[in-house]
Amino acid sequence: MAQTTVGCRLPHGLIITVGEVSVELKGTNSSLVIGGHGITEGVDKEFFDKWLSLNKDCAAVKAGLIFSHEKTNSVKAEAIEKKDNKNGFEGIDPAKPGPGIAPVDGKE
């Protein structure tokens, strides 16, 4: 059985399911994070390829937030290349909270 390593930039990871089989992908909340991506090793390649084909229109897949390679070093390299990609769950910068919103100076 061929295996693959999966990179996932979602902060909470993701449980992916095909039929009766589920696999939990590690996210940025895991202990092994490279370039802001959780790294999940030892995923059945046939299972992941099937899930990927069923979910090719998923926003996270289209944005490259979930990807795999057979070699772990290739996943780590791609994760580092994609370290600046945004997933939409980033924290708010208190100095620049958003358009039309002024930061509070903290003095009352």
Buried (B, 14 or more C-beta within 10 A) or exposed (E): EEBBBBBBBBBBBBEBEBEEEEBBBBBBEBEEBBBBBBBBEEBBBEBBBBBBEEBEEBEBBEBEBBBBBEEBEBBBBBBEEBEEBEBEEEEEEEEEEEEEEEEEEEEE
